[in-house]
Every structure is written in structure tokens, then in C-alpha cells.
Amino acid sequence: MSFPLASIAVYNSVVFGVFSNTQRFLSQHRCREPEASPPRTLSDLLLASMVAGVVSVGLGGPVDLIKIRLQMQTQPFRDANLSLKSRAAALGEQLVYQGPVHCIATIVRNEGLAGLYRGASAMLLRDVPGYCLYFIPYVFLSEWITPEACAGPSPCAVWLAGGVAGAISWGTATPMDVVKSRLQADGVYLNKYKGVLDCISQSYQKEGLKGFIPLTGQCKSVCRTHGVIYGRERWTSHQVGFQPSTLSSEPLLPSFTSTLILTLAGAVEL
């Protein structure tokens, strides 16, 4: 978990920052008044969410790949694939990767830089619609449950809207997340899948639809986690003087405190 923990603050900061700044840029460009605070439109939110999803793949693809590769080798190889006992015996069940740095070096040496983005197409299919169903429900839910007299949503409203948005997002993104994870885990000892469609086909033939359906416990965990994430994002934005809800023109100014909060909240998320 060292590699994800070291990168989660940067990942979340960039994704939230890209969404907020893209949304503000689109709104101000449409209004053509830099000093104004134009209202949000669904098209602005949709495009900003899509841009954030694409950026998340560029940053999160290698992180997820390294994490999954290192986690996969904690399972005995013969238990994972009984048909390859001879090869496992030949390898002596020795760990393929000695750590995150060795994992990166091995993948780049054997597969090139493109190897770090194995499963990127599945991740795009997960994150682009996933972030659309993450940011947009949060924005509208938080505005809906916040009284007009209030300047911004309360902590309870943030937690509730973030939790519901997280459950909606991951409830729809989990099937493609399964495909993404299997593609990224593939290639350590052998290559089982030829691509996204082949992975979906093989998974469906072996497990049916239940292999792609999120568990109830996972949805509950996602609801709590994303409530915490949005609460952290709102608190950090307030600390650095940036309010996405008001489309402020002030830039993001990261500080040690905000970075620490992002890291701790990221640890909770992981």
C-alpha cells in the first residue's frame, strides 16, 4: 500500500482541482464575464467531469496497476491457477516483484512505458462515466438540500450528498472496475485476456452477471467513504480560500495542512 498512500493526495488534489477549474473556466467562458459567478449548467458539469475522468486515468492507471500487481502475488500461485503447477514449481513460488520500485522497473523493462497503462481503456470506460455520475449528483444534491439562505452546504449535507453520489458512481462503475482490475492483474505469470471485450466475455461465461454486480457491503462502505472524501475536499477548499460552490476566481493554493488532510482522507479511502 506504500505506493498508493504516497500518491493518493496528489491524485485526489488533481482530480478535484481539474473538475473545479474546468467547470469554472467553462462557465466564465460561456458568460464572458471573468468577474461574474454564472450559474452552473449540466453541460458544464458534464464536460468538466469527463475531463477529470480522463486526467484520473493518466494519473491513476500506473498507481492501480502497481497496487494490483503487488497484491496479486500475495496469493499462492498454485491456488490461483491449478493448471500451471509445473511452472509454479519451476519458479519456486518466488515473488515476481520485490516492491513498488522494482515492480515499475520490471514492467517498463518487459513491456515498455505502455505497460504501465495496461487496462487503461477499461479504466476510461470506468472513470469517465463514473466521475460524471459522481460530481453531477453531488452538485445537484448538495444544492437541493441546502436552504437558499445558507451560503454553502452544511457538513451534514456534504456528507449526505457525497455518500449518495459515491454510491451512485461506484454502483455503476464497479462492473467495469472488475474488468479493469482483471486486465491489470493479467500478465504477471501469463496472459489470459486479449482485451476488454475478451475479458468481459470470459468473465461472463465463468461467473455470469453476478461477477460484475457490486456487493451491498461495498456500497455501504463507498457511501461512508465518499461522504468523508467530500467533507475533506470542502474543508480543504475552505482552508486554502477556494470555494467550488461559488465558482470563485481565486486559485488553488496548496498548503501543508491541506496536503496532510488529503493524505489522511486518502488513507481512509484506500
C-alpha positions in Angstrom: 0.0 0.0 0.0 3.0 2.3 0.1 2.8 3.5 -3.5 -1.0 4.3 -3.4 -0.6 6.1 0.0 2.3 8.2 -1.4 0.3 9.2 -4.4 -3.3 9.5 -3.2 -3.1 13.1 -2.1 -1.7 14.2 -5.4 -4.3 12.1 -7.3 -7.3 13.5 -5.4 -6.0 17.0 -5.4 -5.5 17.0 -9.2 -8.9 15.3 -9.9 -10.9 17.7 -7.8 -8.8 20.7 -9.0 -9.3 19.8 -12.6 -13.0 19.4 -12.2 -13.5 22.7 -10.3 -11.2 24.7 -12.5 -12.6 23.3 -15.8 -16.1 23.9 -14.6 -15.3 27.5 -13.6 -13.5 28.1 -16.9 -16.4 26.8 -19.0 -18.9 28.8 -17.0 -16.9 32.1 -17.3 -16.2 31.5 -21.0 -19.9 31.0 -21.6 -20.8 34.1 -19.6 -17.8 36.1 -21.0 -17.6 38.0 -17.7 -14.5 36.9 -15.8 -15.5 38.6 -12.6 -19.0 37.2 -12.6 -20.2 34.0 -10.9 -22.5 32.4 -13.5 -24.8 29.6 -12.6 -23.9 26.0 -13.3 -25.3 24.2 -16.3 -25.5 20.5 -16.8 -23.3 20.7 -19.9 -20.5 22.5 -18.0 -20.7 19.9 -15.2 -20.7 17.0 -17.7 -17.7 18.2 -19.7 -15.7 19.1 -16.5 -16.5 15.6 -15.1 -15.3 14.0 -18.4 -12.1 15.9 -18.3 -11.5 14.9 -14.7 -12.1 11.3 -15.6 -9.6 11.4 -18.5 -7.0 13.0 -16.2 -7.6 10.4 -13.5 -6.7 7.6 -15.9 -3.4 9.3 -16.7 -2.5 9.6 -13.0 -4.3 6.6 -11.5 -3.6 4.0 -14.2 0.0 3.2 -13.1 -0.9 3.5 -9.4 -3.7 1.0 -9.7 -1.5 -1.3 -11.8 1.3 -1.4 -9.3 -1.1 -1.9 -6.4 -2.9 -4.8 -8.1 0.3 -6.5 -9.2 1.8 -6.4 -5.7 -1.4 -7.6 -4.1 -1.9 -10.4 -6.6 1.4 -12.1 -5.6 0.3 -12.4 -2.0 -1.9 -15.3 -3.2 -0.1 -18.6 -3.7 0.3 -19.1 -7.5 -0.8 -22.7 -7.5 -4.0 -21.7 -5.7 -4.7 -19.0 -8.3 -4.2 -21.3 -11.3 -4.1 -25.1 -10.7 -3.4 -25.8 -14.3 0.1 -24.3 -14.1 1.7 -26.3 -11.3 4.8 -27.1 -13.2 5.6 -23.5 -14.0 5.0 -22.5 -10.4 7.3 -25.2 -9.2 9.9 -24.1 -11.6 9.6 -20.5 -10.3 9.7 -21.9 -6.7 6.8 -19.6 -6.0 9.3 -16.7 -5.7 7.8 -13.3 -5.7 8.0 -11.6 -9.1 8.1 -8.1 -7.6 10.2 -7.0 -4.6 8.4 -3.7 -4.1 6.8 -0.8 -5.9 10.0 0.5 -7.5 11.1 -3.0 -8.6 7.6 -3.6 -10.0 7.7 -0.4 -12.1 11.2 -1.2 -13.4 10.2 -4.7 -14.3 7.1 -3.7 -16.2 8.9 -0.9 -18.1 11.8 -3.3 -18.9 9.4 -6.1 -20.1 6.5 -4.2 -21.6 7.8 -0.6 -22.1 6.1 2.5 -20.8 2.8 1.4 -22.4 2.8 -1.5 -19.9 2.2 0.9 -17.1 -1.2 1.7 -18.7 -2.4 -1.8 -19.1 -6.2 -1.8 -18.7 -6.3 2.0 -19.5 -9.2 1.5 -21.9 -11.3 -0.2 -19.3 -10.3 2.4 -16.8 -11.5 5.1 -19.2 -14.8 3.3 -19.5 -15.0 3.2 -15.8 -13.8 6.7 -14.8 -15.3 9.0 -17.5 -19.0 7.9 -16.8 -18.1 7.2 -13.2 -17.0 10.8 -12.5 -20.0 12.1 -14.4 -22.2 10.1 -12.0 -20.0 11.3 -9.1 -19.7 15.0 -9.4 -23.0 15.9 -11.0 -25.3 14.1 -8.4 -23.2 15.7 -5.6 -23.6 19.2 -7.0 -27.3 19.0 -7.5 -28.0 17.0 -4.3 -25.9 19.4 -2.1 -27.7 22.4 -3.7 -31.1 20.8 -3.3 -30.8 20.0 0.4 -29.1 23.4 1.3 -31.5 26.2 2.2 -31.3 29.3 0.0 -30.5 31.4 3.0 -27.2 29.5 3.6 -24.0 30.5 1.9 -23.0 26.9 1.4 -23.9 23.3 2.4 -23.6 22.2 5.9 -21.2 19.3 6.9 -24.2 17.0 7.2 -25.4 18.0 3.7 -21.9 17.5 2.3 -21.6 14.0 3.9 -25.1 13.0 2.7 -24.6 14.3 -0.9 -21.1 12.9 -1.1 -22.2 9.5 0.2 -25.2 9.2 -2.2 -23.0 10.4 -5.1 -20.3 7.9 -4.3 -22.9 5.0 -4.1 -24.4 6.0 -7.4 -21.0 6.3 -9.1 -19.5 3.1 -7.8 -22.7 1.2 -8.2 -22.5 1.8 -11.9 -18.7 1.8 -12.2 -17.9 -1.5 -10.4 -18.6 -3.8 -13.3 -16.0 -2.0 -15.4 -13.7 -1.8 -12.4 -13.8 -5.6 -12.2 -12.7 -5.8 -15.9 -10.0 -3.1 -15.3 -8.6 -5.0 -12.3 -8.5 -8.3 -14.1 -6.8 -6.8 -17.1 -4.2 -5.2 -14.8 -3.6 -8.4 -12.8 -3.2 -10.3 -16.1 0.4 -10.7 -17.3 2.2 -11.4 -14.1 2.6 -15.1 -14.9 0.5 -15.5 -18.1 -1.8 -13.5 -20.4 -5.4 -14.7 -20.2 -7.2 -11.8 -21.8 -6.8 -10.3 -25.3 -8.6 -7.1 -24.4 -11.6 -5.5 -22.7 -14.3 -7.4 -24.7 -12.5 -10.7 -24.3 -12.2 -10.2 -20.5 -15.9 -9.3 -20.3 -16.8 -12.4 -22.4 -14.6 -14.8 -20.3 -15.8 -13.4 -17.0 -19.5 -13.7 -18.1 -19.0 -17.3 -19.3 -17.4 -18.3 -16.0 -19.4 -16.3 -13.4 -22.4 -14.8 -15.1 -23.7 -11.3 -14.2 -23.0 -11.9 -10.5 -19.3 -11.4 -11.2 -20.0 -7.8 -12.2 -22.5 -6.8 -9.6 -21.2 -4.8 -6.5 -21.9 -6.2 -3.1 -24.2 -4.5 -0.6 -21.3 -4.2 1.9 -19.2 -2.5 -0.7 -21.9 0.1 -1.5 -22.3 0.9 2.2 -18.5 1.4 2.5 -18.5 3.5 -0.6 -21.3 5.7 0.8 -19.4 6.4 4.1 -16.0 6.8 2.3 -17.1 9.3 -0.3 -19.0 11.3 2.4 -15.7 11.6 4.2 -13.9 12.5 0.9 -16.3 15.3 0.0 -16.2 16.6 3.6 -12.4 16.7 3.4 -12.5 18.4 0.0 -14.8 21.1 1.2 -12.8 21.7 4.4 -9.5 21.8 2.5 -11.0 24.2 -0.1 -12.2 26.5 2.7 -8.7 26.4 4.3 -7.0 27.5 1.1 -9.6 30.0 0.2 -11.2 28.2 -2.7 -15.0 27.6 -2.9 -16.2 25.4 -5.8 -19.8 26.1 -4.9 -19.3 29.8 -5.6 -17.0 29.4 -8.6 -14.5 31.7 -7.0 -11.8 33.1 -9.3 -9.2 32.6 -6.6 -6.6 30.0 -7.5 -5.9 26.8 -5.6 -3.1 27.4 -3.1 -2.0 24.1 -1.6 -0.6 24.2 1.9 1.0 21.7 4.3 -2.2 21.4 6.2 -4.4 20.7 3.2 -1.9 18.2 1.9 -1.9 16.4 5.2 -5.7 16.3 5.2 -5.8 15.0 1.7 -3.3 12.2 2.6 -5.1 11.2 5.7 -8.5 11.1 3.9 -6.9 9.2 1.0 -5.7 6.6 3.5 -9.3 6.3 4.8 -10.4 5.8 1.1 -7.8 3.1 0.5 
